[in-house]
Amino acid sequence: MQRDRFLLIDADDTLWENNIYFERAFDNFCSFLDHSALTPAQVREVLNEIELANARVHGYGSLNFGRNLQQAYRHLAEREIRVEDLEHILSLAARILEQPLELLEGVEETLAYLSGRHDLTLFTKGNPEEQRMKIDRSGLAGYFRHTAIVKEKDATAYMALAAERGLRTDATWMIGNSPKSDINPALEAGMNAVLVPHENTWVLERQDLRTPGDQRLLTVERFSDLRLHF
């Protein structure tokens, strides 16, 4: 790889653990719901439909996740819906922000290496306040020349970022764990992409990888492997 590439790097589940805390909150929700017939997988299907619909309007983040859990509870509960129960469900999501921020293995060392060779942009979606808090807690902000937080990472968002920063798309690489938000829309916008798989990637972020066309698509086993390519 040549020097001076533009590297866009995802945050959640690429730089640090994120979805595992949502999954733990969901497990606690299922225990509280205690449905007599539905399995956790079936409850998850209901929640997935709610999240997919609401994300288009309200976006992402722990607060919206809590609201989605409340909606699922109203739909599935086999007992009287009490205010205190809804407040408890919201607290399950609120605890997500209380969890320690855990960097994935090799992340900081790799960012230190990459930042000396390329222009790095932290490109993430979600609740701006929550994402900024996580970025601050991570201690990684200094490795990035620019940070962008958007409601949705689609091809339009990638093209807007490229225009704002004056990035040549053929020299730009998006690095992340999500086919839906990191890989496919970046390729659609004319960029290159690197998939860094995470075993706990959110189910709604999974998607078949698109054919890259004239762009290049790499897959690495771990974040530190980026040093072999960049």
Secondary structure per residue as TSV (DSSP state, phi and psi in degrees):
chain	resnum	aa	ss	phi	psi
A	1	M	-	360.0	143.4
A	2	Q	-	-75.5	160.2
A	3	R	S	-76.0	170.9
A	4	D	S	63.0	40.2
A	5	R	-	-83.1	159.6
A	6	F	E	-98.8	116.4
A	7	L	E	-111.2	118.2
A	8	L	E	-96.5	128.3
A	9	I	E	-125.4	128.2
A	10	D	-	-69.4	164.4
A	11	A	-	-108.4	-72.3
A	12	D	B	-62.2	126.5
A	13	D	T	64.5	10.8
A	14	T	T	-114.2	-46.1
A	15	L	T	-98.6	-34.0
A	16	W	B	-145.2	160.8
A	17	E	-	-66.4	140.3
A	18	N	-	-143.5	-57.4
A	19	N	H	-66.8	-25.2
A	20	I	H	-60.2	-31.3
A	21	Y	H	-74.3	-34.2
A	22	F	H	-68.0	-37.4
A	23	E	H	-66.9	-37.2
A	24	R	H	-66.4	-39.2
A	25	A	H	-63.8	-38.6
A	26	F	H	-64.9	-41.5
A	27	D	H	-59.5	-42.5
A	28	N	H	-65.9	-35.9
A	29	F	H	-62.8	-45.1
A	30	C	H	-61.4	-40.2
A	31	S	H	-64.1	-40.1
A	32	F	H	-70.4	-40.4
A	33	L	H	-63.0	-44.6
A	34	D	-	50.0	54.5
A	35	H	-	-70.5	140.1
A	36	S	S	-77.4	-18.8
A	37	A	S	-125.9	-35.5
A	38	L	-	-83.0	137.0
A	39	T	-	-79.6	162.9
A	40	P	H	-55.0	-35.9
A	41	A	H	-64.5	-37.5
A	42	Q	H	-72.4	-36.1
A	43	V	H	-63.9	-39.3
A	44	R	H	-61.7	-38.4
A	45	E	H	-61.3	-40.1
A	46	V	H	-64.7	-46.1
A	47	L	H	-63.2	-39.0
A	48	N	H	-58.3	-42.6
A	49	E	H	-64.1	-40.3
A	50	I	H	-66.0	-45.4
A	51	E	H	-65.1	-40.4
A	52	L	H	-62.5	-40.9
A	53	A	H	-71.4	-43.8
A	54	N	H	-76.2	-27.1
A	55	A	H	-61.4	-32.7
A	56	R	H	-64.5	-28.1
A	57	V	H	-101.0	-48.4
A	58	H	H	-102.0	-13.2
A	59	G	-	83.1	-150.6
A	60	Y	-	-122.6	-172.4
A	61	G	S	109.7	166.3
A	62	S	H	-67.0	-36.5
A	63	L	H	-63.8	-46.2
A	64	N	H	-66.5	-34.0
A	65	F	H	-61.2	-42.8
A	66	G	H	-61.2	-42.0
A	67	R	H	-64.4	-36.8
A	68	N	H	-66.4	-39.2
A	69	L	H	-63.1	-41.6
A	70	Q	H	-61.1	-42.1
A	71	Q	H	-64.1	-41.4
A	72	A	H	-63.5	-37.9
A	73	Y	H	-64.9	-44.6
A	74	R	H	-59.4	-33.6
A	75	H	H	-79.7	-32.2
A	76	L	H	-109.7	-17.9
A	77	A	-	-59.4	138.8
A	78	E	S	-102.7	19.4
A	79	R	S	-141.2	174.7
A	80	E	-	-57.9	136.3
A	81	I	-	-82.8	110.6
A	82	R	-	-106.4	149.8
A	83	V	H	-59.5	-42.7
A	84	E	H	-64.8	-29.4
A	85	D	H	-69.9	-42.4
A	86	L	H	-64.8	-37.0
A	87	E	H	-66.5	-38.9
A	88	H	H	-62.8	-42.3
A	89	I	H	-62.9	-41.4
A	90	L	H	-63.0	-34.6
A	91	S	H	-67.1	-29.4
A	92	L	H	-61.1	-39.6
A	93	A	H	-75.2	-36.1
A	94	A	H	-62.7	-29.8
A	95	R	G	-66.0	-20.0
A	96	I	G	-58.3	-40.7
A	97	L	G	-70.2	-15.1
A	98	E	G	-87.0	-8.9
A	99	Q	S	-73.5	148.1
A	100	P	-	-64.9	144.9
A	101	L	-	-84.6	117.9
A	102	E	-	-110.5	108.7
A	103	L	B	-66.4	143.3
A	104	L	-	-75.0	157.1
A	105	E	T	-58.6	131.0
A	106	G	T	79.2	2.3
A	107	V	H	-65.5	-53.2
A	108	E	H	-64.6	-42.7
A	109	E	H	-62.7	-37.9
A	110	T	H	-71.1	-40.4
A	111	L	H	-63.1	-38.9
A	112	A	H	-60.7	-40.0
A	113	Y	H	-68.7	-48.5
A	114	L	H	-67.1	-36.9
A	115	S	H	-66.8	-21.8
A	116	G	T	-82.3	-8.8
A	117	R	T	-119.7	-23.4
A	118	H	S	-140.7	166.8
A	119	D	E	-88.6	114.0
A	120	L	E	-103.8	133.9
A	121	T	E	-123.4	128.7
A	122	L	E	-85.8	115.8
A	123	F	E	-121.4	108.9
A	124	T	E	-136.6	161.0
A	125	K	E	-120.8	161.3
A	126	G	S	133.8	-168.3
A	127	N	-	-68.3	120.5
A	128	P	H	-55.4	-43.1
A	129	E	H	-63.5	-44.4
A	130	E	H	-65.2	-43.6
A	131	Q	H	-66.3	-40.0
A	132	R	H	-64.3	-38.1
A	133	M	H	-61.9	-43.3
A	134	K	H	-67.2	-39.6
A	135	I	H	-61.7	-44.7
A	136	D	H	-61.5	-44.6
A	137	R	H	-67.5	-26.7
A	138	S	H	-71.9	-27.6
A	139	G	T	74.2	15.1
A	140	L	-	-101.5	-5.8
A	141	A	G	-56.4	-33.7
A	142	G	G	-65.4	-15.6
A	143	Y	G	-84.1	-9.2
A	144	F	-	-111.4	136.9
A	145	R	S	-78.6	-22.6
A	146	H	E	-151.2	147.1
A	147	T	E	-127.6	132.6
A	148	A	E	-129.7	126.7
A	149	I	E	-118.3	121.4
A	150	V	E	-124.7	163.2
A	151	K	S	-71.2	-38.9
A	152	E	-	-144.7	138.5
A	153	K	-	-98.7	85.4
A	154	D	S	-115.1	179.2
A	155	A	H	-58.6	-35.6
A	156	T	H	-62.8	-41.3
A	157	A	H	-65.4	-38.7
A	158	Y	H	-66.1	-42.6
A	159	M	H	-67.3	-35.8
A	160	A	H	-65.8	-41.3
A	161	L	H	-64.6	-42.4
A	162	A	H	-61.2	-41.9
A	163	A	H	-67.5	-41.9
A	164	E	H	-62.4	-40.6
A	165	R	H	-97.8	-2.4
A	166	G	T	67.8	40.5
A	167	L	-	-88.9	135.8
A	168	R	-	-79.1	119.8
A	169	T	G	-62.4	-33.1
A	170	D	G	-72.4	-14.3
A	171	A	G	-107.9	10.8
A	172	T	E	-110.5	137.1
A	173	W	E	-124.4	131.4
A	174	M	E	-98.5	130.2
A	175	I	E	-119.5	122.5
A	176	G	E	-173.7	178.1
A	177	N	S	-98.6	-10.9
A	178	S	-	-104.2	116.3
A	179	P	I	-59.1	-38.4
A	180	K	I	-71.1	-41.1
A	181	S	I	-104.0	-25.9
A	182	D	I	-104.3	-43.1
A	183	I	I	-93.0	-61.3
A	184	N	H	-61.2	-45.4
A	185	P	H	-69.1	-30.5
A	186	A	H	-65.8	-42.8
A	187	L	H	-63.7	-40.4
A	188	E	H	-62.3	-31.9
A	189	A	T	-82.8	2.1
A	190	G	T	91.2	9.9
A	191	M	-	-93.3	175.5
A	192	N	E	-98.5	168.8
A	193	A	E	-150.8	152.7
A	194	V	E	-128.4	120.5
A	195	L	E	-89.7	124.8
A	196	V	-	-114.3	91.6
A	197	P	-	-60.5	145.7
A	198	H	-	-130.4	128.9
A	199	E	T	-64.4	-20.9
A	200	N	T	-108.1	27.1
A	201	T	-	-59.0	134.9
A	202	W	-	-54.1	136.5
A	203	V	G	-57.7	-33.3
A	204	L	G	-78.3	-3.7
A	205	E	G	-100.0	-2.4
A	206	R	-	-86.2	141.6
A	207	Q	-	-165.6	150.5
A	208	D	-	-64.1	139.3
A	209	L	-	-73.3	136.2
A	210	R	-	-82.5	156.4
A	211	T	-	-67.3	126.4
A	212	P	-	-70.0	-15.0
A	213	G	T	66.8	-125.6
A	214	D	T	-82.4	-9.2
A	215	Q	S	-85.0	172.3
A	216	R	-	-112.9	141.9
A	217	L	E	-128.4	123.3
A	218	L	E	-113.9	153.0
A	219	T	E	-127.6	127.9
A	220	V	-	-119.1	155.9
A	221	E	S	-75.9	-35.9
A	222	R	S	-147.1	160.9
A	223	F	G	-59.0	-38.5
A	224	S	G	-63.7	-19.9
A	225	D	G	-67.8	-12.9
A	226	L	G	-60.8	-26.6
A	227	R	G	-65.6	-20.0
A	228	L	G	-78.7	-18.1
A	229	H	T	-115.2	-23.5
A	230	F	-	-123.0	360.0
